[in-house]
Amino acid sequence: MSKVKVNVCMGTTCFVMGGSNLQELMEIVPKKYGDKVEVTGSPCLGLCSINWEYSKAPYVKVNDETVVEATVEKVLEAIDKEVEKLN
């Protein structure tokens, strides 16, 4: 069975810019999606280093989609879209 893969950047910049709030995804996702979604944390996705001046941290990858200025709500919306593709 395919799963939606969610990778939360826990690097310093993302963590300081609001990524610390994204830790609640670890509790929300299993309750809402069961085993359809896998959430992991990454020490750094390296996305803010691409263009530091215009950084949109925090970042989360949902499959191949990058969620910029990520919030729990934005990430859940991205997950919903990917879960629909599985059905």
mmCIF file as gemmi writes it, N, C-alpha and C atoms, coordinates in Angstrom:
data_model
loop_
_atom_site.group_PDB
_atom_site.id
_atom_site.type_symbol
_atom_site.label_atom_id
_atom_site.label_alt_id
_atom_site.label_comp_id
_atom_site.label_asym_id
_atom_site.label_entity_id
_atom_site.label_seq_id
_atom_site.pdbx_PDB_ins_code
_atom_site.Cartn_x
_atom_site.Cartn_y
_atom_site.Cartn_z
_atom_site.occupancy
_atom_site.B_iso_or_equiv
_atom_site.pdbx_formal_charge
_atom_site.auth_seq_id
_atom_site.auth_asym_id
_atom_site.pdbx_PDB_model_num
ATOM 1 N N . MET Axp A 1 ? 0.846 -1.189 0 1 0 ? 1 A 1
ATOM 2 C CA . MET Axp A 1 ? 0 0 0 1 0 ? 1 A 1
ATOM 3 C C . MET Axp A 1 ? 0.881 1.238 0 1 0 ? 1 A 1
ATOM 4 N N . SER Axp A 2 ? 0.577 2.171 -0.879 1 0 ? 2 A 1
ATOM 5 C CA . SER Axp A 2 ? 1.315 3.426 -0.931 1 0 ? 2 A 1
ATOM 6 C C . SER Axp A 2 ? 0.949 4.296 0.257 1 0 ? 2 A 1
ATOM 7 N N . LYS Axp A 3 ? 1.923 5.08 0.68 1 0 ? 3 A 1
ATOM 8 C CA . LYS Axp A 3 ? 1.708 6.012 1.784 1 0 ? 3 A 1
ATOM 9 C C . LYS Axp A 3 ? 2.098 7.407 1.342 1 0 ? 3 A 1
ATOM 10 N N . VAL Axp A 4 ? 1.469 8.389 1.957 1 0 ? 4 A 1
ATOM 11 C CA . VAL Axp A 4 ? 1.881 9.767 1.777 1 0 ? 4 A 1
ATOM 12 C C . VAL Axp A 4 ? 3.03 9.989 2.74 1 0 ? 4 A 1
ATOM 13 N N . LYS Axp A 5 ? 4.142 10.486 2.219 1 0 ? 5 A 1
ATOM 14 C CA . LYS Axp A 5 ? 5.318 10.715 3.046 1 0 ? 5 A 1
ATOM 15 C C . LYS Axp A 5 ? 5.436 12.207 3.365 1 0 ? 5 A 1
ATOM 16 N N . VAL Axp A 6 ? 5.48 12.499 4.656 1 0 ? 6 A 1
ATOM 17 C CA . VAL Axp A 6 ? 5.586 13.875 5.141 1 0 ? 6 A 1
ATOM 18 C C . VAL Axp A 6 ? 6.924 13.995 5.858 1 0 ? 6 A 1
ATOM 19 N N . ASN Axp A 7 ? 7.74 14.965 5.425 1 0 ? 7 A 1
ATOM 20 C CA . ASN Axp A 7 ? 9.047 15.17 6.026 1 0 ? 7 A 1
ATOM 21 C C . ASN Axp A 7 ? 9.111 16.609 6.548 1 0 ? 7 A 1
ATOM 22 N N . VAL Axp A 8 ? 9.174 16.737 7.854 1 0 ? 8 A 1
ATOM 23 C CA . VAL Axp A 8 ? 9.183 18.043 8.518 1 0 ? 8 A 1
ATOM 24 C C . VAL Axp A 8 ? 10.628 18.449 8.779 1 0 ? 8 A 1
ATOM 25 N N . CYS Axp A 9 ? 11.007 19.635 8.298 1 0 ? 9 A 1
ATOM 26 C CA . CYS Axp A 9 ? 12.36 20.134 8.551 1 0 ? 9 A 1
ATOM 27 C C . CYS Axp A 9 ? 12.441 20.603 10.002 1 0 ? 9 A 1
ATOM 28 N N . MET Axp A 10 ? 13.417 20.075 10.712 1 0 ? 10 A 1
ATOM 29 C CA . MET Axp A 10 ? 13.625 20.463 12.103 1 0 ? 10 A 1
ATOM 30 C C . MET Axp A 10 ? 14.948 21.217 12.267 1 0 ? 10 A 1
ATOM 31 N N . GLY Axp A 11 ? 15.478 21.726 11.146 1 0 ? 11 A 1
ATOM 32 C CA . GLY Axp A 11 ? 16.7 22.519 11.198 1 0 ? 11 A 1
ATOM 33 C C . GLY Axp A 11 ? 16.473 23.78 12.02 1 0 ? 11 A 1
ATOM 34 N N . THR Axp A 12 ? 17.557 24.42 12.419 1 0 ? 12 A 1
ATOM 35 C CA . THR Axp A 12 ? 17.474 25.581 13.307 1 0 ? 12 A 1
ATOM 36 C C . THR Axp A 12 ? 16.575 26.674 12.749 1 0 ? 12 A 1
ATOM 37 N N . THR Axp A 13 ? 16.776 27.05 11.488 1 0 ? 13 A 1
ATOM 38 C CA . THR Axp A 13 ? 15.975 28.134 10.902 1 0 ? 13 A 1
ATOM 39 C C . THR Axp A 13 ? 14.497 27.777 10.889 1 0 ? 13 A 1
ATOM 40 N N . CYS Axp A 14 ? 14.167 26.603 10.425 1 0 ? 14 A 1
ATOM 41 C CA . CYS Axp A 14 ? 12.764 26.198 10.372 1 0 ? 14 A 1
ATOM 42 C C . CYS Axp A 14 ? 12.163 26.104 11.77 1 0 ? 14 A 1
ATOM 43 N N . PHE Axp A 15 ? 12.939 25.556 12.699 1 0 ? 15 A 1
ATOM 44 C CA . PHE Axp A 15 ? 12.441 25.406 14.07 1 0 ? 15 A 1
ATOM 45 C C . PHE Axp A 15 ? 12.127 26.769 14.676 1 0 ? 15 A 1
ATOM 46 N N . VAL Axp A 16 ? 13.041 27.731 14.499 1 0 ? 16 A 1
ATOM 47 C CA . VAL Axp A 16 ? 12.862 29.074 15.059 1 0 ? 16 A 1
ATOM 48 C C . VAL Axp A 16 ? 11.727 29.821 14.361 1 0 ? 16 A 1
ATOM 49 N N . MET Axp A 17 ? 11.557 29.575 13.074 1 0 ? 17 A 1
ATOM 50 C CA . MET Axp A 17 ? 10.545 30.294 12.291 1 0 ? 17 A 1
ATOM 51 C C . MET Axp A 17 ? 9.153 29.683 12.417 1 0 ? 17 A 1
ATOM 52 N N . GLY Axp A 18 ? 8.97 28.742 13.316 1 0 ? 18 A 1
ATOM 53 C CA . GLY Axp A 18 ? 7.641 28.19 13.557 1 0 ? 18 A 1
ATOM 54 C C . GLY Axp A 18 ? 7.537 26.697 13.424 1 0 ? 18 A 1
ATOM 55 N N . GLY Axp A 19 ? 8.61 26.062 13.024 1 0 ? 19 A 1
ATOM 56 C CA . GLY Axp A 19 ? 8.591 24.614 12.858 1 0 ? 19 A 1
ATOM 57 C C . GLY Axp A 19 ? 8.34 23.865 14.147 1 0 ? 19 A 1
ATOM 58 N N . SER Axp A 20 ? 8.635 24.496 15.269 1 0 ? 20 A 1
ATOM 59 C CA . SER Axp A 20 ? 8.391 23.832 16.546 1 0 ? 20 A 1
ATOM 60 C C . SER Axp A 20 ? 6.912 23.51 16.719 1 0 ? 20 A 1
ATOM 61 N N . ASN Axp A 21 ? 6.049 24.336 16.137 1 0 ? 21 A 1
ATOM 62 C CA . ASN Axp A 21 ? 4.599 24.096 16.209 1 0 ? 21 A 1
ATOM 63 C C . ASN Axp A 21 ? 4.182 22.881 15.381 1 0 ? 21 A 1
ATOM 64 N N . LEU Axp A 22 ? 4.998 22.512 14.408 1 0 ? 22 A 1
ATOM 65 C CA . LEU Axp A 22 ? 4.649 21.4 13.521 1 0 ? 22 A 1
ATOM 66 C C . LEU Axp A 22 ? 4.811 20.04 14.184 1 0 ? 22 A 1
ATOM 67 N N . GLN Axp A 23 ? 5.415 20.003 15.351 1 0 ? 23 A 1
ATOM 68 C CA . GLN Axp A 23 ? 5.571 18.733 16.061 1 0 ? 23 A 1
ATOM 69 C C . GLN Axp A 23 ? 4.222 18.111 16.408 1 0 ? 23 A 1
ATOM 70 N N . GLU Axp A 24 ? 3.19 18.927 16.508 1 0 ? 24 A 1
ATOM 71 C CA . GLU Axp A 24 ? 1.872 18.366 16.826 1 0 ? 24 A 1
ATOM 72 C C . GLU Axp A 24 ? 1.327 17.501 15.692 1 0 ? 24 A 1
ATOM 73 N N . LEU Axp A 25 ? 1.938 17.591 14.497 1 0 ? 25 A 1
ATOM 74 C CA . LEU Axp A 25 ? 1.528 16.708 13.406 1 0 ? 25 A 1
ATOM 75 C C . LEU Axp A 25 ? 1.74 15.248 13.781 1 0 ? 25 A 1
ATOM 76 N N . MET Axp A 26 ? 2.729 14.981 14.619 1 0 ? 26 A 1
ATOM 77 C CA . MET Axp A 26 ? 3.022 13.606 15.026 1 0 ? 26 A 1
ATOM 78 C C . MET Axp A 26 ? 1.851 12.986 15.78 1 0 ? 26 A 1
ATOM 79 N N . GLU Axp A 27 ? 1.035 13.803 16.412 1 0 ? 27 A 1
ATOM 80 C CA . GLU Axp A 27 ? -0.14 13.297 17.117 1 0 ? 27 A 1
ATOM 81 C C . GLU Axp A 27 ? -1.386 13.345 16.24 1 0 ? 27 A 1
ATOM 82 N N . ILE Axp A 28 ? -1.532 14.403 15.459 1 0 ? 28 A 1
ATOM 83 C CA . ILE Axp A 28 ? -2.736 14.606 14.643 1 0 ? 28 A 1
ATOM 84 C C . ILE Axp A 28 ? -2.812 13.597 13.504 1 0 ? 28 A 1
ATOM 85 N N . VAL Axp A 29 ? -1.707 13.415 12.79 1 0 ? 29 A 1
ATOM 86 C CA . VAL Axp A 29 ? -1.721 12.601 11.567 1 0 ? 29 A 1
ATOM 87 C C . VAL Axp A 29 ? -2.152 11.157 11.815 1 0 ? 29 A 1
ATOM 88 N N . PRO Axp A 30 ? -1.58 10.44 12.779 1 0 ? 30 A 1
ATOM 89 C CA . PRO Axp A 30 ? -2.032 9.05 12.978 1 0 ? 30 A 1
ATOM 90 C C . PRO Axp A 30 ? -3.515 8.95 13.325 1 0 ? 30 A 1
ATOM 91 N N . LYS Axp A 31 ? -4.022 9.902 14.098 1 0 ? 31 A 1
ATOM 92 C CA . LYS Axp A 31 ? -5.44 9.869 14.467 1 0 ? 31 A 1
ATOM 93 C C . LYS Axp A 31 ? -6.337 10.131 13.262 1 0 ? 31 A 1
ATOM 94 N N . LYS Axp A 32 ? -5.918 11.065 12.394 1 0 ? 32 A 1
ATOM 95 C CA . LYS Axp A 32 ? -6.762 11.465 11.269 1 0 ? 32 A 1
ATOM 96 C C . LYS Axp A 32 ? -6.633 10.533 10.061 1 0 ? 32 A 1
ATOM 97 N N . TYR Axp A 33 ? -5.424 10.051 9.773 1 0 ? 33 A 1
ATOM 98 C CA . TYR Axp A 33 ? -5.186 9.306 8.537 1 0 ? 33 A 1
ATOM 99 C C . TYR Axp A 33 ? -4.811 7.845 8.738 1 0 ? 33 A 1
ATOM 100 N N . GLY Axp A 34 ? -4.602 7.441 9.966 1 0 ? 34 A 1
ATOM 101 C CA . GLY Axp A 34 ? -4.204 6.051 10.21 1 0 ? 34 A 1
ATOM 102 C C . GLY Axp A 34 ? -2.86 5.756 9.582 1 0 ? 34 A 1
ATOM 103 N N . ASP Axp A 35 ? -2.768 4.616 8.905 1 0 ? 35 A 1
ATOM 104 C CA . ASP Axp A 35 ? -1.482 4.207 8.332 1 0 ? 35 A 1
ATOM 105 C C . ASP Axp A 35 ? -1.285 4.676 6.898 1 0 ? 35 A 1
ATOM 106 N N . LYS Axp A 36 ? -2.119 5.598 6.419 1 0 ? 36 A 1
ATOM 107 C CA . LYS Axp A 36 ? -1.98 6.122 5.054 1 0 ? 36 A 1
ATOM 108 C C . LYS Axp A 36 ? -0.876 7.167 4.94 1 0 ? 36 A 1
ATOM 109 N N . VAL Axp A 37 ? -0.463 7.715 6.091 1 0 ? 37 A 1
ATOM 110 C CA . VAL Axp A 37 ? 0.509 8.803 6.088 1 0 ? 37 A 1
ATOM 111 C C . VAL Axp A 37 ? 1.636 8.487 7.059 1 0 ? 37 A 1
ATOM 112 N N . GLU Axp A 38 ? 2.857 8.749 6.608 1 0 ? 38 A 1
ATOM 113 C CA . GLU Axp A 38 ? 4.049 8.542 7.44 1 0 ? 38 A 1
ATOM 114 C C . GLU Axp A 38 ? 4.723 9.899 7.648 1 0 ? 38 A 1
ATOM 115 N N . VAL Axp A 39 ? 4.902 10.29 8.899 1 0 ? 39 A 1
ATOM 116 C CA . VAL Axp A 39 ? 5.524 11.572 9.23 1 0 ? 39 A 1
ATOM 117 C C . VAL Axp A 39 ? 6.904 11.32 9.828 1 0 ? 39 A 1
ATOM 118 N N . THR Axp A 40 ? 7.892 12.013 9.27 1 0 ? 40 A 1
ATOM 119 C CA . THR Axp A 40 ? 9.246 11.944 9.809 1 0 ? 40 A 1
ATOM 120 C C . THR Axp A 40 ? 9.789 13.359 9.952 1 0 ? 40 A 1
ATOM 121 N N . GLY Axp A 41 ? 10.811 13.486 10.744 1 0 ? 41 A 1
ATOM 122 C CA . GLY Axp A 41 ? 11.511 14.751 10.891 1 0 ? 41 A 1
ATOM 123 C C . GLY Axp A 41 ? 12.879 14.639 10.242 1 0 ? 41 A 1
ATOM 124 N N . SER Axp A 42 ? 13.359 15.758 9.723 1 0 ? 42 A 1
ATOM 125 C CA . SER Axp A 42 ? 14.667 15.79 9.095 1 0 ? 42 A 1
ATOM 126 C C . SER Axp A 42 ? 15.514 16.842 9.78 1 0 ? 42 A 1
ATOM 127 N N . PRO Axp A 43 ? 16.799 16.558 10.025 1 0 ? 43 A 1
ATOM 128 C CA . PRO Axp A 43 ? 17.646 17.563 10.654 1 0 ? 43 A 1
ATOM 129 C C . PRO Axp A 43 ? 17.697 18.849 9.828 1 0 ? 43 A 1
ATOM 130 N N . CYS Axp A 44 ? 17.598 18.742 8.505 1 0 ? 44 A 1
ATOM 131 C CA . CYS Axp A 44 ? 17.557 19.914 7.631 1 0 ? 44 A 1
ATOM 132 C C . CYS Axp A 44 ? 17.224 19.447 6.219 1 0 ? 44 A 1
ATOM 133 N N . LEU Axp A 45 ? 16.269 20.1 5.575 1 0 ? 45 A 1
ATOM 134 C CA . LEU Axp A 45 ? 15.94 19.788 4.184 1 0 ? 45 A 1
ATOM 135 C C . LEU Axp A 45 ? 16.796 20.599 3.221 1 0 ? 45 A 1
ATOM 136 N N . GLY Axp A 46 ? 17.528 21.596 3.726 1 0 ? 46 A 1
ATOM 137 C CA . GLY Axp A 46 ? 18.412 22.398 2.894 1 0 ? 46 A 1
ATOM 138 C C . GLY Axp A 46 ? 17.715 23.406 2.006 1 0 ? 46 A 1
ATOM 139 N N . LEU Axp A 47 ? 16.43 23.616 2.196 1 0 ? 47 A 1
ATOM 140 C CA . LEU Axp A 47 ? 15.677 24.486 1.294 1 0 ? 47 A 1
ATOM 141 C C . LEU Axp A 47 ? 15.919 25.97 1.536 1 0 ? 47 A 1
ATOM 142 N N . CYS Axp A 48 ? 16.189 26.372 2.764 1 0 ? 48 A 1
ATOM 143 C CA . CYS Axp A 48 ? 16.412 27.799 3.011 1 0 ? 48 A 1
ATOM 144 C C . CYS Axp A 48 ? 17.771 28.242 2.494 1 0 ? 48 A 1
ATOM 145 N N . SER Axp A 49 ? 18.687 27.308 2.297 1 0 ? 49 A 1
ATOM 146 C CA . SER Axp A 49 ? 20.014 27.676 1.8 1 0 ? 49 A 1
ATOM 147 C C . SER Axp A 49 ? 20.019 27.95 0.302 1 0 ? 49 A 1
ATOM 148 N N . ILE Axp A 50 ? 18.942 27.589 -0.379 1 0 ? 50 A 1
ATOM 149 C CA . ILE Axp A 50 ? 18.861 27.84 -1.817 1 0 ? 50 A 1
ATOM 150 C C . ILE Axp A 50 ? 18.861 29.341 -2.08 1 0 ? 50 A 1
ATOM 151 N N . ASN Axp A 51 ? 18.097 30.071 -1.295 1 0 ? 51 A 1
ATOM 152 C CA . ASN Axp A 51 ? 18.073 31.524 -1.43 1 0 ? 51 A 1
ATOM 153 C C . ASN Axp A 51 ? 17.704 32.105 -0.074 1 0 ? 51 A 1
ATOM 154 N N . TRP Axp A 52 ? 18.698 32.27 0.781 1 0 ? 52 A 1
ATOM 155 C CA . TRP Axp A 52 ? 18.479 32.687 2.153 1 0 ? 52 A 1
ATOM 156 C C . TRP Axp A 52 ? 17.681 33.984 2.245 1 0 ? 52 A 1
ATOM 157 N N . GLU Axp A 53 ? 17.945 34.941 1.362 1 0 ? 53 A 1
ATOM 158 C CA . GLU Axp A 53 ? 17.279 36.25 1.431 1 0 ? 53 A 1
ATOM 159 C C . GLU Axp A 53 ? 15.764 36.119 1.322 1 0 ? 53 A 1
ATOM 160 N N . TYR Axp A 54 ? 15.314 35.14 0.593 1 0 ? 54 A 1
ATOM 161 C CA . TYR Axp A 54 ? 13.868 34.974 0.379 1 0 ? 54 A 1
ATOM 162 C C . TYR Axp A 54 ? 13.349 33.707 1.045 1 0 ? 54 A 1
ATOM 163 N N . SER Axp A 55 ? 13.981 33.305 2.118 1 0 ? 55 A 1
ATOM 164 C CA . SER Axp A 55 ? 13.594 32.08 2.816 1 0 ? 55 A 1
ATOM 165 C C . SER Axp A 55 ? 12.131 32.129 3.242 1 0 ? 55 A 1
ATOM 166 N N . LYS Axp A 56 ? 11.466 31.032 3.057 1 0 ? 56 A 1
ATOM 167 C CA . LYS Axp A 56 ? 10.047 30.896 3.409 1 0 ? 56 A 1
ATOM 168 C C . LYS Axp A 56 ? 9.875 29.799 4.457 1 0 ? 56 A 1
ATOM 169 N N . ALA Axp A 57 ? 10.808 29.742 5.397 1 0 ? 57 A 1
ATOM 170 C CA . ALA Axp A 57 ? 10.771 28.735 6.453 1 0 ? 57 A 1
ATOM 171 C C . ALA Axp A 57 ? 9.568 28.972 7.358 1 0 ? 57 A 1
ATOM 172 N N . PRO Axp A 58 ? 9.047 27.923 7.97 1 0 ? 58 A 1
ATOM 173 C CA . PRO Axp A 58 ? 9.501 26.536 7.949 1 0 ? 58 A 1
ATOM 174 C C . PRO Axp A 58 ? 9.014 25.79 6.708 1 0 ? 58 A 1
ATOM 175 N N . TYR Axp A 59 ? 9.743 24.72 6.385 1 0 ? 59 A 1
ATOM 176 C CA . TYR Axp A 59 ? 9.441 23.898 5.216 1 0 ? 59 A 1
ATOM 177 C C . TYR Axp A 59 ? 8.992 22.493 5.629 1 0 ? 59 A 1
ATOM 178 N N . VAL Axp A 60 ? 8.078 21.959 4.839 1 0 ? 60 A 1
ATOM 179 C CA . VAL Axp A 60 ? 7.648 20.565 4.993 1 0 ? 60 A 1
ATOM 180 C C . VAL Axp A 60 ? 7.486 20.002 3.584 1 0 ? 60 A 1
ATOM 181 N N . LYS Axp A 61 ? 7.973 18.794 3.389 1 0 ? 61 A 1
ATOM 182 C CA . LYS Axp A 61 ? 7.76 18.098 2.114 1 0 ? 61 A 1
ATOM 183 C C . LYS Axp A 61 ? 6.626 17.104 2.307 1 0 ? 61 A 1
ATOM 184 N N . VAL Axp A 62 ? 5.629 17.182 1.437 1 0 ? 62 A 1
ATOM 185 C CA . VAL Axp A 62 ? 4.531 16.218 1.41 1 0 ? 62 A 1
ATOM 186 C C . VAL Axp A 62 ? 4.64 15.527 0.057 1 0 ? 62 A 1
ATOM 187 N N . ASN Axp A 63 ? 5.13 14.298 0.076 1 0 ? 63 A 1
ATOM 188 C CA . ASN Axp A 63 ? 5.558 13.604 -1.139 1 0 ? 63 A 1
ATOM 189 C C . ASN Axp A 63 ? 6.529 14.522 -1.873 1 0 ? 63 A 1
ATOM 190 N N . ASP Axp A 64 ? 6.214 14.956 -3.08 1 0 ? 64 A 1
ATOM 191 C CA . ASP Axp A 64 ? 7.13 15.812 -3.84 1 0 ? 64 A 1
ATOM 192 C C . ASP Axp A 64 ? 6.8 17.293 -3.709 1 0 ? 64 A 1
ATOM 193 N N . GLU Axp A 65 ? 5.732 17.629 -3.025 1 0 ? 65 A 1
ATOM 194 C CA . GLU Axp A 65 ? 5.324 19.027 -2.881 1 0 ? 65 A 1
ATOM 195 C C . GLU Axp A 65 ? 6.011 19.647 -1.665 1 0 ? 65 A 1
ATOM 196 N N . THR Axp A 66 ? 6.55 20.851 -1.855 1 0 ? 66 A 1
ATOM 197 C CA . THR Axp A 66 ? 7.157 21.586 -0.746 1 0 ? 66 A 1
ATOM 198 C C . THR Axp A 66 ? 6.14 22.584 -0.223 1 0 ? 66 A 1
ATOM 199 N N . VAL Axp A 67 ? 5.851 22.502 1.053 1 0 ? 67 A 1
ATOM 200 C CA . VAL Axp A 67 ? 4.959 23.455 1.712 1 0 ? 67 A 1
ATOM 201 C C . VAL Axp A 67 ? 5.862 24.513 2.343 1 0 ? 67 A 1
ATOM 202 N N . VAL Axp A 68 ? 5.724 25.771 1.876 1 0 ? 68 A 1
ATOM 203 C CA . VAL Axp A 68 ? 6.54 26.861 2.406 1 0 ? 68 A 1
ATOM 204 C C . VAL Axp A 68 ? 5.749 27.617 3.457 1 0 ? 68 A 1
ATOM 205 N N . GLU Axp A 69 ? 6.468 28.274 4.36 1 0 ? 69 A 1
ATOM 206 C CA . GLU Axp A 69 ? 5.826 28.964 5.481 1 0 ? 69 A 1
ATOM 207 C C . GLU Axp A 69 ? 4.772 28.041 6.094 1 0 ? 69 A 1
ATOM 208 N N . ALA Axp A 70 ? 5.207 26.82 6.336 1 0 ? 70 A 1
ATOM 209 C CA . ALA Axp A 70 ? 4.299 25.742 6.747 1 0 ? 70 A 1
ATOM 210 C C . ALA Axp A 70 ? 3.652 26 8.101 1 0 ? 70 A 1
ATOM 211 N N . THR Axp A 71 ? 2.369 25.709 8.133 1 0 ? 71 A 1
ATOM 212 C CA . THR Axp A 71 ? 1.589 25.681 9.367 1 0 ? 71 A 1
ATOM 213 C C . THR Axp A 71 ? 0.931 24.311 9.417 1 0 ? 71 A 1
ATOM 214 N N . VAL Axp A 72 ? 0.41 23.956 10.564 1 0 ? 72 A 1
ATOM 215 C CA . VAL Axp A 72 ? -0.287 22.681 10.681 1 0 ? 72 A 1
ATOM 216 C C . VAL Axp A 72 ? -1.423 22.626 9.661 1 0 ? 72 A 1
ATOM 217 N N . GLU Axp A 73 ? -2.163 23.713 9.53 1 0 ? 73 A 1
ATOM 218 C CA . GLU Axp A 73 ? -3.31 23.752 8.609 1 0 ? 73 A 1
ATOM 219 C C . GLU Axp A 73 ? -2.867 23.554 7.162 1 0 ? 73 A 1
ATOM 220 N N . LYS Axp A 74 ? -1.792 24.239 6.746 1 0 ? 74 A 1
ATOM 221 C CA . LYS Axp A 74 ? -1.303 24.104 5.376 1 0 ? 74 A 1
ATOM 222 C C . LYS Axp A 74 ? -0.838 22.681 5.092 1 0 ? 74 A 1
ATOM 223 N N . VAL Axp A 75 ? -0.153 22.087 6.052 1 0 ? 75 A 1
ATOM 224 C CA . VAL Axp A 75 ? 0.348 20.728 5.864 1 0 ? 75 A 1
ATOM 225 C C . VAL Axp A 75 ? -0.812 19.741 5.779 1 0 ? 75 A 1
ATOM 226 N N . LEU Axp A 76 ? -1.81 19.903 6.625 1 0 ? 76 A 1
ATOM 227 C CA . LEU Axp A 76 ? -2.97 19.003 6.575 1 0 ? 76 A 1
ATOM 228 C C . LEU Axp A 76 ? -3.705 19.131 5.243 1 0 ? 76 A 1
ATOM 229 N N . GLU Axp A 77 ? -3.796 20.335 4.694 1 0 ? 77 A 1
ATOM 230 C CA . GLU Axp A 77 ? -4.418 20.521 3.371 1 0 ? 77 A 1
ATOM 231 C C . GLU Axp A 77 ? -3.624 19.771 2.301 1 0 ? 77 A 1
ATOM 232 N N . ALA Axp A 78 ? -2.301 19.888 2.347 1 0 ? 78 A 1
ATOM 233 C CA . ALA Axp A 78 ? -1.453 19.191 1.376 1 0 ? 78 A 1
ATOM 234 C C . ALA Axp A 78 ? -1.592 17.676 1.524 1 0 ? 78 A 1
ATOM 235 N N . ILE Axp A 79 ? -1.663 17.202 2.761 1 0 ? 79 A 1
ATOM 236 C CA . ILE Axp A 79 ? -1.84 15.765 2.998 1 0 ? 79 A 1
ATOM 237 C C . ILE Axp A 79 ? -3.188 15.314 2.45 1 0 ? 79 A 1
ATOM 238 N N . ASP Axp A 80 ? -4.247 16.083 2.695 1 0 ? 80 A 1
ATOM 239 C CA . ASP Axp A 80 ? -5.577 15.731 2.182 1 0 ? 80 A 1
ATOM 240 C C . ASP Axp A 80 ? -5.548 15.523 0.673 1 0 ? 80 A 1
ATOM 241 N N . LYS Axp A 81 ? -4.872 16.419 -0.056 1 0 ? 81 A 1
ATOM 242 C CA . LYS Axp A 81 ? -4.781 16.303 -1.521 1 0 ? 81 A 1
ATOM 243 C C . LYS Axp A 81 ? -4.078 15.018 -1.929 1 0 ? 81 A 1
ATOM 244 N N . GLU Axp A 82 ? -2.997 14.692 -1.224 1 0 ? 82 A 1
ATOM 245 C CA . GLU Axp A 82 ? -2.248 13.488 -1.557 1 0 ? 82 A 1
ATOM 246 C C . GLU Axp A 82 ? -3.008 12.213 -1.187 1 0 ? 82 A 1
ATOM 247 N N . VAL Axp A 83 ? -3.73 12.235 -0.088 1 0 ? 83 A 1
ATOM 248 C CA . VAL Axp A 83 ? -4.515 11.071 0.325 1 0 ? 83 A 1
ATOM 249 C C . VAL Axp A 83 ? -5.622 10.814 -0.692 1 0 ? 83 A 1
ATOM 250 N N . GLU Axp A 84 ? -6.223 11.868 -1.22 1 0 ? 84 A 1
ATOM 251 C CA . GLU Axp A 84 ? -7.265 11.715 -2.247 1 0 ? 84 A 1
ATOM 252 C C . GLU Axp A 84 ? -6.728 10.974 -3.466 1 0 ? 84 A 1
ATOM 253 N N . LYS Axp A 85 ? -5.467 11.246 -3.816 1 0 ? 85 A 1
ATOM 254 C CA . LYS Axp A 85 ? -4.85 10.583 -4.979 1 0 ? 85 A 1
ATOM 255 C C . LYS Axp A 85 ? -4.693 9.085 -4.744 1 0 ? 85 A 1
ATOM 256 N N . LEU Axp A 86 ? -4.563 8.687 -3.462 1 0 ? 86 A 1
ATOM 257 C CA . LEU Axp A 86 ? -4.407 7.263 -3.139 1 0 ? 86 A 1
ATOM 258 C C . LEU Axp A 86 ? -5.701 6.499 -3.337 1 0 ? 86 A 1
ATOM 259 N N . ASN Axp A 87 ? -6.827 7.178 -3.169 1 0 ? 87 A 1
ATOM 260 C CA . ASN Axp A 87 ? -8.133 6.493 -3.242 1 0 ? 87 A 1
ATOM 261 C C . ASN Axp A 87 ? -8.588 6.258 -4.64 1 0 ? 87 A 1
